């Protein structure tokens, strides 16, 4: 379900440029078409409440393009959350009335009364570390510094230089992409944090989608890791 299209998380939009930062943003709208249920496997346990946090990518067509569990209080809550998100419907985010793809993290709370009690969009940029450190949740995503070994690039593809395209505004530039590397070393959910031109952003994400990384581990266990990669397009390319 991975997508190679450039997308913008709302937390990153202000870094893209004045044209984007001054735009009118309308967030993703979620229609909860299926009611959440407290996991049946926990009915006869002492657990009466819990939560799961899931990163989702909703594309410009309003389709769930990708999702990834980032943490949970019990695996059963993660399974129920994923099932719900796959059945719910989405309306795409809008920038100045135009649909765009976005990445956002959702927190889904459950209680034993048998329904979802809250659905919250989390601030991915500013609260990432505070949320992970302060929580007692089982974490499936970590920082590069927490890995057993530095993340290795096993296959890299250089993006073609798009600067001479008719719709490009300049012949040199750069793009910074924020993304996840999952337990299998696959790139997931790229978000353009900043770019000098959208042609460079599209070229960078398209190339990054073909990269392959080593499988990240923490204390010997597979994890996902959040990283950033900067692409520079010199004028003499």
PyMOL commands that set and color helices and strands:
alter all, ss='L'
color gray80, all
select helices_A, chain A and resi 10-15+18-21+40-42+75-87+128-134+144-146+198-208
alter helices_A, ss='H'
color red, helices_A
select strands_A, chain A and resi 25-26+29-31+49-58+64-72+89-91+93-95+98-100+102-111+115-122+138-139+141-142+153-155+173-181+187-195+212-213+217-218+221-222+224-233
alter strands_A, ss='S'
color yellow, strands_A
deselect
rebuild
show_as cartoon
